[in-house]
Amino acid sequence: MIGGVVARHTLTRRRAPLVDDGRGNKSRDWAVAVDVDLPGWAVDEAGGAEDTTNRDGSSISYILRGPFTADIEATDRAVLFGEVFEVTGVGRQPGPSALTSHTVVRLTRWKG
């Protein structure tokens, strides 16, 4: 697990239950989503993008590294620095020891 001064951020995981949409499909009900704080994350800015065609939107992305056993999935949302992000990737990086094993999460948020 990454520790010390580097992993000082808390990620809030937002998970919504799957519900029947009335047409035989399952979809997330974000109105009743539950937030859980997950401490111990290192945060790096991962770039952004702009909508150059309509010039009315931009995105920002972050890469987070945290506990190997973190309960986070690619279908979750996350709150970081007071803003809601889509979880656009989750990977587990096993290392030679528990001290170097970690979870890598990519967050993306579009504005505009």
MOPAC internal coordinates of N, CA, C and O (Angstrom, degrees):
PM7 1SCF
backbone

  N    0.0000 0     0.00 0     0.00 0    0    0    0
  C    1.4516 1     0.00 0     0.00 0    1    0    0
  C    1.5167 1   109.08 1     0.00 0    2    1    0
  O    1.2310 1   120.51 1   -46.02 1    3    2    1
  N    1.2982 1   116.64 1   133.98 1    3    2    1
  C    1.4590 1   121.77 1   177.51 1    5    3    2
  C    1.5268 1   107.12 1   -71.36 1    6    5    3
  O    1.2310 1   120.25 1   -48.71 1    7    6    5
  N    1.2989 1   117.13 1   131.29 1    7    6    5
  C    1.4583 1   118.84 1  -175.57 1    9    7    6
  C    1.5089 1   112.14 1  -134.79 1   10    9    7
  O    1.2310 1   121.64 1    11.61 1   11   10    9
  N    1.3202 1   114.46 1  -168.39 1   11   10    9
  C    1.4494 1   121.26 1   176.01 1   13   11   10
  C    1.5083 1   113.56 1    75.34 1   14   13   11
  O    1.2310 1   121.46 1    29.54 1   15   14   13
  N    1.3084 1   114.80 1  -150.46 1   15   14   13
  C    1.4602 1   122.05 1  -175.40 1   17   15   14
  C    1.5255 1   111.85 1   -68.59 1   18   17   15
  O    1.2310 1   120.11 1   153.22 1   19   18   17
  N    1.3260 1   117.39 1   -26.78 1   19   18   17
  C    1.4659 1   121.37 1  -176.37 1   21   19   18
  C    1.5311 1   111.79 1   -67.42 1   22   21   19
  O    1.2310 1   120.13 1   134.90 1   23   22   21
  N    1.3210 1   117.36 1   -45.10 1   23   22   21
  C    1.4711 1   121.65 1  -175.24 1   25   23   22
  C    1.5237 1   110.21 1   -95.79 1   26   25   23
  O    1.2310 1   120.67 1  -113.08 1   27   26   25
  N    1.2997 1   116.32 1    66.92 1   27   26   25
  C    1.4599 1   120.30 1  -173.96 1   29   27   26
  C    1.5294 1   114.67 1  -105.99 1   30   29   27
  O    1.2310 1   120.11 1  -178.60 1   31   30   29
  N    1.3137 1   117.39 1     1.40 1   31   30   29
  C    1.4636 1   120.02 1  -176.80 1   33   31   30
  C    1.5283 1   111.62 1   -97.86 1   34   33   31
  O    1.2310 1   121.41 1   -29.29 1   35   34   33
  N    1.3238 1   114.90 1   150.71 1   35   34   33
  C    1.4596 1   121.36 1   174.21 1   37   35   34
  C    1.5181 1   108.27 1  -107.57 1   38   37   35
  O    1.2310 1   120.96 1   -53.34 1   39   38   37
  N    1.3152 1   115.78 1   126.66 1   39   38   37
  C    1.4606 1   123.27 1   176.15 1   41   39   38
  C    1.5227 1   107.24 1   -98.46 1   42   41   39
  O    1.2310 1   120.16 1   -47.59 1   43   42   41
  N    1.3121 1   117.30 1   132.41 1   43   42   41
  C    1.4611 1   120.58 1   175.33 1   45   43   42
  C    1.5151 1   108.56 1  -100.39 1   46   45   43
  O    1.2310 1   121.09 1   -65.74 1   47   46   45
  N    1.3296 1   115.53 1   114.26 1   47   46   45
  C    1.4600 1   120.94 1   179.39 1   49   47   46
  C    1.5274 1   108.66 1   -85.89 1   50   49   47
  O    1.2310 1   120.71 1   -48.87 1   51   50   49
  N    1.3256 1   116.26 1   131.13 1   51   50   49
  C    1.4699 1   122.52 1   177.54 1   53   51   50
  C    1.5199 1   108.04 1  -114.33 1   54   53   51
  O    1.2310 1   120.63 1   -63.14 1   55   54   53
  N    1.3278 1   116.40 1   116.86 1   55   54   53
  C    1.4645 1   121.35 1  -177.81 1   57   55   54
  C    1.5275 1   109.58 1  -122.48 1   58   57   55
  O    1.2310 1   121.08 1   -50.40 1   59   58   57
  N    1.3299 1   115.54 1   129.60 1   59   58   57
  C    1.4630 1   121.69 1   179.75 1   61   59   58
  C    1.5269 1   109.67 1  -108.31 1   62   61   59
  O    1.2310 1   120.46 1   -36.11 1   63   62   61
  N    1.3287 1   116.72 1   143.89 1   63   62   61
  C    1.4616 1   118.97 1   178.74 1   65   63   62
  C    1.5310 1   111.74 1   -73.57 1   66   65   63
  O    1.2310 1   121.07 1   -25.67 1   67   66   65
  N    1.3198 1   115.55 1   154.33 1   67   66   65
  C    1.4654 1   120.85 1   173.36 1   69   67   66
  C    1.5160 1   108.96 1   -82.29 1   70   69   67
  O    1.2310 1   120.60 1   -47.34 1   71   70   69
  N    1.3304 1   116.45 1   132.66 1   71   70   69
  C    1.4635 1   121.78 1   178.43 1   73   71   70
  C    1.5235 1   109.18 1  -131.38 1   74   73   71
  O    1.2310 1   120.94 1   -23.90 1   75   74   73
  N    1.3043 1   115.82 1   156.10 1   75   74   73
  C    1.4596 1   121.86 1   177.30 1   77   75   74
  C    1.5237 1   108.29 1   -74.39 1   78   77   75
  O    1.2310 1   120.26 1   -49.91 1   79   78   77
  N    1.3247 1   117.11 1   130.09 1   79   78   77
  C    1.4655 1   120.61 1  -177.89 1   81   79   78
  C    1.5242 1   112.88 1   -88.33 1   82   81   79
  O    1.2310 1   120.03 1  -173.82 1   83   82   81
  N    1.3355 1   117.54 1     6.18 1   83   82   81
  C    1.4572 1   121.40 1   178.76 1   85   83   82
  C    1.5148 1   113.62 1    89.63 1   86   85   83
  O    1.2310 1   119.74 1   174.74 1   87   86   85
  N    1.3185 1   118.11 1    -5.26 1   87   86   85
  C    1.4621 1   122.23 1   179.16 1   89   87   86
  C    1.5293 1   111.05 1  -122.38 1   90   89   87
  O    1.2310 1   121.24 1  -161.41 1   91   90   89
  N    1.3474 1   115.24 1    18.59 1   91   90   89
  C    1.4523 1   119.54 1   178.18 1   93   91   90
  C    1.5146 1   114.44 1    86.15 1   94   93   91
  O    1.2310 1   120.26 1  -172.97 1   95   94   93
  N    1.3097 1   117.11 1     7.03 1   95   94   93
  C    1.4714 1   121.39 1   178.80 1   97   95   94
  C    1.5197 1   110.04 1  -108.16 1   98   97   95
  O    1.2310 1   120.92 1   -23.36 1   99   98   97
  N    1.2964 1   115.85 1   156.64 1   99   98   97
  C    1.4607 1   121.33 1   174.55 1  101   99   98
  C    1.5228 1   108.31 1  -105.77 1  102  101   99
  O    1.2310 1   121.04 1   -43.59 1  103  102  101
  N    1.3239 1   115.61 1   136.41 1  103  102  101
  C    1.4599 1   120.50 1   176.82 1  105  103  102
  C    1.5265 1   109.02 1  -141.23 1  106  105  103
  O    1.2310 1   120.63 1   -19.01 1  107  106  105
  N    1.3049 1   116.41 1   160.99 1  107  106  105
  C    1.4607 1   121.44 1  -179.39 1  109  107  106
  C    1.5223 1   110.41 1   -78.97 1  110  109  107
  O    1.2310 1   120.79 1   -45.00 1  111  110  109
  N    1.3374 1   116.09 1   135.00 1  111  110  109
  C    1.4624 1   122.05 1   176.44 1  113  111  110
  C    1.5233 1   107.94 1  -100.48 1  114  113  111
  O    1.2310 1   120.39 1   -91.94 1  115  114  113
  N    1.3314 1   116.86 1    88.06 1  115  114  113
  C    1.4594 1   122.03 1  -174.66 1  117  115  114
  C    1.5234 1   112.67 1   -69.43 1  118  117  115
  O    1.2310 1   119.88 1   164.65 1  119  118  117
  N    1.3196 1   117.83 1   -15.35 1  119  118  117
  C    1.4698 1   120.61 1   178.88 1  121  119  118
  C    1.5276 1   111.39 1   -67.22 1  122  121  119
  O    1.2310 1   119.88 1   155.88 1  123  122  121
  N    1.3267 1   117.84 1   -24.12 1  123  122  121
  C    1.4680 1   121.37 1  -179.12 1  125  123  122
  C    1.5371 1   111.49 1  -117.45 1  126  125  123
  O    1.2310 1   120.65 1  -154.47 1  127  126  125
  N    1.3161 1   116.36 1    25.53 1  127  126  125
  C    1.4642 1   120.92 1  -179.88 1  129  127  126
  C    1.5283 1   110.62 1   -64.06 1  130  129  127
  O    1.2310 1   121.07 1   -29.04 1  131  130  129
  N    1.3169 1   115.55 1   150.96 1  131  130  129
  C    1.4615 1   122.40 1  -179.50 1  133  131  130
  C    1.5298 1   108.93 1  -113.03 1  134  133  131
  O    1.2310 1   120.96 1   -48.12 1  135  134  133
  N    1.3374 1   115.78 1   131.88 1  135  134  133
  C    1.4587 1   121.76 1   178.21 1  137  135  134
  C    1.5249 1   110.62 1   -96.73 1  138  137  135
  O    1.2310 1   120.85 1   -41.61 1  139  138  137
  N    1.3356 1   115.98 1   138.39 1  139  138  137
  C    1.4583 1   122.54 1   175.49 1  141  139  138
  C    1.5264 1   107.73 1  -135.39 1  142  141  139
  O    1.2310 1   120.50 1   -51.34 1  143  142  141
  N    1.3328 1   116.64 1   128.66 1  143  142  141
  C    1.4624 1   120.94 1   177.73 1  145  143  142
  C    1.5237 1   110.55 1   -78.25 1  146  145  143
  O    1.2310 1   120.81 1   -47.50 1  147  146  145
  N    1.3379 1   116.05 1   132.50 1  147  146  145
  C    1.4594 1   123.38 1   177.78 1  149  147  146
  C    1.5326 1   107.72 1  -120.59 1  150  149  147
  O    1.2310 1   119.13 1   -78.57 1  151  150  149
  N    1.3304 1   119.26 1   101.43 1  151  150  149
  C    1.4668 1   121.38 1  -178.08 1  153  151  150
  C    1.5243 1   112.50 1   -79.97 1  154  153  151
  O    1.2310 1   121.05 1   -17.07 1  155  154  153
  N    1.3318 1   115.59 1   162.93 1  155  154  153
  C    1.4524 1   121.39 1   170.68 1  157  155  154
  C    1.5191 1   115.90 1    93.35 1  158  157  155
  O    1.2310 1   119.78 1  -136.61 1  159  158  157
  N    1.3331 1   118.03 1    43.39 1  159  158  157
  C    1.4642 1   121.40 1  -177.01 1  161  159  158
  C    1.5222 1   111.74 1  -116.55 1  162  161  159
  O    1.2310 1   121.14 1   -42.53 1  163  162  161
  N    1.3191 1   115.42 1   137.47 1  163  162  161
  C    1.4623 1   122.81 1   169.57 1  165  163  162
  C    1.5228 1   106.60 1   -94.00 1  166  165  163
  O    1.2310 1   119.84 1   -46.33 1  167  166  165
  N    1.3139 1   117.91 1   133.67 1  167  166  165
  C    1.4623 1   122.48 1  -174.04 1  169  167  166
  C    1.5263 1   109.99 1  -118.78 1  170  169  167
  O    1.2310 1   120.76 1   -50.37 1  171  170  169
  N    1.3334 1   116.14 1   129.63 1  171  170  169
  C    1.4564 1   122.39 1   175.12 1  173  171  170
  C    1.5209 1   109.07 1  -127.32 1  174  173  171
  O    1.2310 1   120.26 1   -43.20 1  175  174  173
  N    1.3218 1   117.12 1   136.80 1  175  174  173
  C    1.4558 1   121.42 1   175.71 1  177  175  174
  C    1.5289 1   107.88 1   -70.02 1  178  177  175
  O    1.2310 1   120.67 1   -44.53 1  179  178  177
  N    1.3416 1   116.32 1   135.47 1  179  178  177
  C    1.4701 1   120.38 1  -174.59 1  181  179  178
  C    1.5209 1   112.82 1  -116.51 1  182  181  179
  O    1.2310 1   120.10 1  -159.53 1  183  182  181
  N    1.3068 1   117.41 1    20.47 1  183  182  181
  C    1.4612 1   119.69 1   176.97 1  185  183  182
  C    1.5078 1   112.97 1    95.79 1  186  185  183
  O    1.2310 1   121.69 1     3.64 1  187  186  185
  N    1.2906 1   114.38 1  -176.36 1  187  186  185
  C    1.4497 1   120.76 1  -178.84 1  189  187  186
  C    1.5071 1   110.17 1  -154.91 1  190  189  187
  O    1.2310 1   121.28 1     2.13 1  191  190  189
  N    1.3125 1   115.15 1  -177.87 1  191  190  189
  C    1.4606 1   121.25 1   179.21 1  193  191  190
  C    1.5203 1   108.39 1  -149.37 1  194  193  191
  O    1.2310 1   121.06 1   -21.21 1  195  194  193
  N    1.3158 1   115.57 1   158.79 1  195  194  193
  C    1.4600 1   120.86 1   177.14 1  197  195  194
  C    1.5154 1   109.71 1  -126.21 1  198  197  195
  O    1.2310 1   121.19 1   -30.55 1  199  198  197
  N    1.3300 1   115.32 1   149.45 1  199  198  197
  C    1.4543 1   121.74 1   173.60 1  201  199  198
  C    1.5310 1   106.41 1   -83.36 1  202  201  199
  O    1.2310 1   120.65 1   -84.25 1  203  202  201
  N    1.3204 1   116.36 1    95.75 1  203  202  201
  C    1.4644 1   120.03 1  -176.31 1  205  203  202
  C    1.5190 1   112.90 1   -80.20 1  206  205  203
  O    1.2310 1   119.90 1   164.62 1  207  206  205
  N    1.3295 1   117.79 1   -15.38 1  207  206  205
  C    1.4606 1   120.46 1   178.80 1  209  207  206
  C    1.5211 1   110.70 1   -75.16 1  210  209  207
  O    1.2310 1   120.51 1   126.35 1  211  210  209
  N    1.3380 1   116.63 1   -53.65 1  211  210  209
  C    1.4650 1   120.54 1  -178.26 1  213  211  210
  C    1.5247 1   112.63 1   -97.86 1  214  213  211
  O    1.2310 1   120.70 1   166.87 1  215  214  213
  N    1.3180 1   116.26 1   -13.13 1  215  214  213
  C    1.4627 1   123.18 1   179.23 1  217  215  214
  C    1.5177 1   113.35 1    54.22 1  218  217  215
  O    1.2310 1   121.07 1  -141.82 1  219  218  217
  N    1.3313 1   115.56 1    38.18 1  219  218  217
  C    1.4563 1   117.88 1  -178.44 1  221  219  218
  C    1.5245 1   113.07 1  -130.86 1  222  221  219
  O    1.2310 1   119.76 1  -163.89 1  223  222  221
  N    1.3105 1   118.05 1    16.11 1  223  222  221
  C    1.4515 1   119.65 1  -179.67 1  225  223  222
  C    1.5191 1   112.44 1  -152.96 1  226  225  223
  O    1.2310 1   121.73 1   -23.04 1  227  226  225
  N    1.3113 1   114.29 1   156.96 1  227  226  225
  C    1.4576 1   119.93 1   175.48 1  229  227  226
  C    1.5222 1   108.30 1  -152.47 1  230  229  227
  O    1.2310 1   121.10 1   -18.98 1  231  230  229
  N    1.3157 1   115.50 1   161.02 1  231  230  229
  C    1.4583 1   119.73 1   178.53 1  233  231  230
  C    1.5185 1   109.42 1  -128.33 1  234  233  231
  O    1.2310 1   121.89 1   -22.08 1  235  234  233
  N    1.3160 1   113.98 1   157.92 1  235  234  233
  C    1.4563 1   120.97 1   172.12 1  237  235  234
  C    1.5140 1   106.74 1  -134.27 1  238  237  235
  O    1.2310 1   120.89 1   -37.94 1  239  238  237
  N    1.3243 1   115.90 1   142.06 1  239  238  237
  C    1.4613 1   120.74 1  -179.16 1  241  239  238
  C    1.5240 1   109.95 1  -129.19 1  242  241  239
  O    1.2310 1   121.47 1   -29.75 1  243  242  241
  N    1.3246 1   114.79 1   150.25 1  243  242  241
  C    1.4566 1   122.87 1   175.59 1  245  243  242
  C    1.5161 1   109.19 1  -129.56 1  246  245  243
  O    1.2310 1   120.85 1   -31.84 1  247  246  245
  N    1.3194 1   115.97 1   148.16 1  247  246  245
  C    1.4589 1   123.27 1   170.29 1  249  247  246
  C    1.5232 1   106.21 1  -110.66 1  250  249  247
  O    1.2310 1   120.67 1   -52.23 1  251  250  249
  N    1.3270 1   116.33 1   127.77 1  251  250  249
  C    1.4560 1   121.12 1   179.31 1  253  251  250
  C    1.5186 1   109.55 1  -117.97 1  254  253  251
  O    1.2310 1   120.80 1   -35.74 1  255  254  253
  N    1.3183 1   116.08 1   144.26 1  255  254  253
  C    1.4575 1   122.31 1   175.28 1  257  255  254
  C    1.5117 1   107.13 1  -125.92 1  258  257  255
  O    1.2310 1   121.13 1   -53.30 1  259  258  257
  N    1.3432 1   115.45 1   126.70 1  259  258  257
  C    1.4568 1   119.14 1  -176.11 1  261  259  258
  C    1.5100 1   112.54 1  -150.17 1  262  261  259
  O    1.2310 1   120.67 1    20.09 1  263  262  261
  N    1.3269 1   116.32 1  -159.91 1  263  262  261
  C    1.4604 1   121.05 1  -174.97 1  265  263  262
  C    1.5287 1   112.89 1   -57.44 1  266  265  263
  O    1.2310 1   120.88 1   -41.89 1  267  266  265
  N    1.3274 1   115.92 1   138.11 1  267  266  265
  C    1.4663 1   122.26 1  -179.62 1  269  267  266
  C    1.5301 1   111.36 1   -60.34 1  270  269  267
  O    1.2310 1   120.00 1   147.54 1  271  270  269
  N    1.3143 1   117.61 1   -32.46 1  271  270  269
  C    1.4674 1   122.43 1  -176.96 1  273  271  270
  C    1.5264 1   112.95 1   -93.72 1  274  273  271
  O    1.2310 1   119.50 1  -167.04 1  275  274  273
  N    1.3080 1   118.55 1    12.96 1  275  274  273
  C    1.4686 1   121.47 1  -178.18 1  277  275  274
  C    1.5284 1   111.28 1   -58.69 1  278  277  275
  O    1.2310 1   120.93 1   -45.82 1  279  278  277
  N    1.3186 1   115.83 1   134.18 1  279  278  277
  C    1.4669 1   121.87 1   179.76 1  281  279  278
  C    1.5221 1   109.18 1   -89.26 1  282  281  279
  O    1.2310 1   120.95 1   -95.95 1  283  282  281
  N    1.3207 1   115.78 1    84.05 1  283  282  281
  C    1.4612 1   121.91 1   178.03 1  285  283  282
  C    1.5226 1   108.63 1  -142.44 1  286  285  283
  O    1.2310 1   120.84 1   -38.98 1  287  286  285
  N    1.3297 1   116.00 1   141.02 1  287  286  285
  C    1.4651 1   122.06 1  -176.48 1  289  287  286
  C    1.5247 1   109.93 1  -128.82 1  290  289  287
  O    1.2310 1   120.76 1   -17.94 1  291  290  289
  N    1.3115 1   116.16 1   162.06 1  291  290  289
  C    1.4672 1   121.49 1  -179.50 1  293  291  290
  C    1.5244 1   112.86 1   -67.04 1  294  293  291
  O    1.2310 1   119.65 1   166.56 1  295  294  293
  N    1.3194 1   118.27 1   -13.44 1  295  294  293
  C    1.4662 1   121.33 1   178.76 1  297  295  294
  C    1.5245 1   112.53 1   -93.54 1  298  297  295
  O    1.2310 1   120.25 1  -178.60 1  299  298  297
  N    1.3385 1   117.12 1     1.40 1  299  298  297
  C    1.4637 1   121.70 1   179.42 1  301  299  298
  C    1.5222 1   110.49 1   -85.84 1  302  301  299
  O    1.2310 1   121.62 1    -9.13 1  303  302  301
  N    1.3055 1   114.51 1   170.87 1  303  302  301
  C    1.4526 1   122.43 1   165.86 1  305  303  302
  C    1.5182 1   106.56 1  -116.57 1  306  305  303
  O    1.2310 1   120.46 1   -14.36 1  307  306  305
  N    1.3159 1   116.72 1   165.64 1  307  306  305
  C    1.4544 1   119.55 1  -178.51 1  309  307  306
  C    1.5189 1   109.97 1  -141.51 1  310  309  307
  O    1.2310 1   121.10 1   -32.13 1  311  310  309
  N    1.3165 1   115.49 1   147.87 1  311  310  309
  C    1.4549 1   121.63 1   176.11 1  313  311  310
  C    1.5266 1   106.96 1  -110.00 1  314  313  311
  O    1.2310 1   121.18 1   -56.33 1  315  314  313
  N    1.3261 1   115.34 1   123.67 1  315  314  313
  C    1.4610 1   122.34 1   179.35 1  317  315  314
  C    1.5185 1   107.72 1  -139.23 1  318  317  315
  O    1.2310 1   120.28 1   -49.67 1  319  318  317
  N    1.3111 1   117.07 1   130.33 1  319  318  317
  C    1.4724 1   122.75 1  -178.57 1  321  319  318
  C    1.5290 1   111.72 1    55.61 1  322  321  319
  O    1.2310 1   120.59 1  -147.83 1  323  322  321
  N    1.3418 1   116.47 1    32.17 1  323  322  321
  C    1.4593 1   121.29 1   177.03 1  325  323  322
  C    1.5166 1   115.54 1    81.42 1  326  325  323
  O    1.2310 1   119.51 1  -176.72 1  327  326  325
  N    1.3277 1   118.53 1     3.28 1  327  326  325
  C    1.4656 1   121.84 1  -179.78 1  329  327  326
  C    1.5227 1   110.25 1  -117.62 1  330  329  327
  O    1.2310 1   120.77 1   -31.51 1  331  330  329
  N    1.3338 1   116.12 1   148.49 1  331  330  329
  C    1.4602 1   121.67 1  -179.95 1  333  331  330
  C    1.5284 1   109.53 1   -90.78 1  334  333  331
  O    1.2310 1   121.02 1   -48.26 1  335  334  333
  N    1.3359 1   115.65 1   131.74 1  335  334  333
  C    1.4557 1   123.10 1  -179.42 1  337  335  334
  C    1.5189 1   110.01 1  -122.70 1  338  337  335
  O    1.2310 1   120.80 1   -27.18 1  339  338  337
  N    1.3219 1   116.07 1   152.82 1  339  338  337
  C    1.4573 1   122.19 1   169.19 1  341  339  338
  C    1.5240 1   107.59 1   -82.48 1  342  341  339
  O    1.2310 1   120.33 1   -42.11 1  343  342  341
  N    1.3224 1   116.98 1   137.89 1  343  342  341
  C    1.4615 1   120.40 1   172.34 1  345  343  342
  C    1.5243 1   105.85 1   -83.74 1  346  345  343
  O    1.2310 1   120.42 1   -67.17 1  347  346  345
  N    1.3145 1   116.80 1   112.83 1  347  346  345
  C    1.4713 1   120.77 1  -175.04 1  349  347  346
  C    1.5193 1   112.77 1  -106.10 1  350  349  347
  O    1.2310 1   120.57 1  -175.86 1  351  350  349
  N    1.3248 1   116.52 1     4.14 1  351  350  349
  C    1.4586 1   119.54 1   175.48 1  353  351  350
  C    1.5123 1   111.47 1  -177.71 1  354  353  351
  O    1.2310 1   120.79 1   -40.04 1  355  354  353
  N    1.3334 1   116.09 1   139.96 1  355  354  353
  C    1.4575 1   122.54 1   176.18 1  357  355  354
  C    1.5133 1   107.87 1  -138.06 1  358  357  355
  O    1.2310 1   120.70 1   -49.33 1  359  358  357
  N    1.3133 1   116.28 1   130.67 1  359  358  357
  C    1.4559 1   121.02 1   177.38 1  361  359  358
  C    1.5128 1   110.36 1  -141.01 1  362  361  359
  O    1.2310 1   120.89 1   -30.25 1  363  362  361
  N    1.3051 1   115.91 1   149.75 1  363  362  361
  C    1.4669 1   121.46 1   176.59 1  365  363  362
  C    1.5201 1   107.93 1  -105.91 1  366  365  363
  O    1.2310 1   120.41 1   -50.87 1  367  366  365
  N    1.3066 1   116.82 1   129.13 1  367  366  365
  C    1.4588 1   122.40 1  -179.49 1  369  367  366
  C    1.5276 1   108.97 1  -113.08 1  370  369  367
  O    1.2310 1   120.47 1   -86.37 1  371  370  369
  N    1.3452 1   116.71 1    93.63 1  371  370  369
  C    1.4619 1   118.20 1   178.05 1  373  371  370
  C    1.5241 1   110.28 1   -71.86 1  374  373  371
  O    1.2310 1   121.15 1   -40.34 1  375  374  373
  N    1.3010 1   115.40 1   139.66 1  375  374  373
  C    1.4571 1   120.41 1   177.93 1  377  375  374
  C    1.5143 1   109.89 1  -117.39 1  378  377  375
  O    1.2310 1   120.43 1     3.27 1  379  378  377
  N    1.3054 1   116.79 1  -176.73 1  379  378  377
  C    1.4594 1   119.89 1  -179.94 1  381  379  378
  C    1.5302 1   113.00 1   -70.62 1  382  381  379
  O    1.2310 1   120.19 1   166.27 1  383  382  381
  N    1.3404 1   117.24 1   -13.73 1  383  382  381
  C    1.4611 1   120.49 1   177.81 1  385  383  382
  C    1.5233 1   109.52 1  -148.01 1  386  385  383
  O    1.2310 1   121.08 1    -9.46 1  387  386  385
  N    1.3274 1   115.55 1   170.54 1  387  386  385
  C    1.4650 1   120.30 1   177.99 1  389  387  386
  C    1.5246 1   111.47 1   -64.39 1  390  389  387
  O    1.2310 1   120.30 1   154.38 1  391  390  389
  N    1.3230 1   117.03 1   -25.62 1  391  390  389
  C    1.4599 1   120.59 1  -179.99 1  393  391  390
  C    1.5178 1   113.14 1   -71.17 1  394  393  391
  O    1.2310 1   120.04 1   155.58 1  395  394  393
  N    1.3293 1   117.52 1   -24.42 1  395  394  393
  C    1.4675 1   120.04 1  -178.15 1  397  395  394
  C    1.5258 1   113.18 1  -108.70 1  398  397  395
  O    1.2310 1   119.45 1   171.46 1  399  398  397
  N    1.3238 1   118.65 1    -8.54 1  399  398  397
  C    1.4700 1   121.43 1   176.84 1  401  399  398
  C    1.5219 1   108.74 1   -76.68 1  402  401  399
  O    1.2310 1   120.36 1   -40.39 1  403  402  401
  N    1.3418 1   116.92 1   139.61 1  403  402  401
  C    1.4568 1   119.56 1  -178.95 1  405  403  402
  C    1.5265 1   111.49 1  -158.12 1  406  405  403
  O    1.2310 1   121.49 1   -12.07 1  407  406  405
  N    1.3160 1   114.75 1   167.93 1  407  406  405
  C    1.4636 1   123.19 1   175.14 1  409  407  406
  C    1.5237 1   107.79 1  -103.81 1  410  409  407
  O    1.2310 1   120.85 1   -42.61 1  411  410  409
  N    1.3254 1   115.99 1   137.39 1  411  410  409
  C    1.4701 1   121.66 1   176.92 1  413  411  410
  C    1.5329 1   107.33 1  -112.48 1  414  413  411
  O    1.2310 1   120.88 1   -52.23 1  415  414  413
  N    1.3269 1   115.93 1   127.77 1  415  414  413
  C    1.4585 1   121.89 1  -178.73 1  417  415  414
  C    1.5294 1   108.83 1  -126.10 1  418  417  415
  O    1.2310 1   120.94 1   -44.26 1  419  418  417
  N    1.3318 1   115.82 1   135.74 1  419  418  417
  C    1.4702 1   120.91 1   174.17 1  421  419  418
  C    1.5187 1   108.33 1  -108.59 1  422  421  419
  O    1.2310 1   120.71 1   -50.08 1  423  422  421
  N    1.3178 1   116.24 1   129.92 1  423  422  421
  C    1.4673 1   123.13 1   178.34 1  425  423  422
  C    1.5230 1   108.88 1  -116.66 1  426  425  423
  O    1.2310 1   120.67 1   -39.27 1  427  426  425
  N    1.3252 1   116.33 1   140.73 1  427  426  425
  C    1.4664 1   121.08 1   177.58 1  429  427  426
  C    1.5248 1   109.58 1  -137.47 1  430  429  427
  O    1.2310 1   121.27 1   -39.31 1  431  430  429
  N    1.3284 1   115.18 1   140.69 1  431  430  429
  C    1.4668 1   121.17 1   177.45 1  433  431  430
  C    1.5234 1   109.07 1  -136.18 1  434  433  431
  O    1.2310 1   121.19 1   -51.05 1  435  434  433
  N    1.3418 1   115.33 1   128.95 1  435  434  433
  C    1.4748 1   121.75 1   176.55 1  437  435  434
  C    1.5215 1   108.47 1   -99.48 1  438  437  435
  O    1.2310 1   121.02 1   -40.40 1  439  438  437
  N    1.3168 1   115.65 1   139.60 1  439  438  437
  C    1.4677 1   121.87 1   174.21 1  441  439  438
  C    1.5209 1   108.03 1  -123.27 1  442  441  439
  O    1.2310 1   121.04 1   -40.07 1  443  442  441
  N    1.3034 1   115.63 1   139.93 1  443  442  441
  C    1.4579 1   119.44 1   176.81 1  445  443  442
  C    1.4862 1   114.51 1    96.88 1  446  445  443
  O    1.2310 1   120.10 1   180.00 1  447  446  445

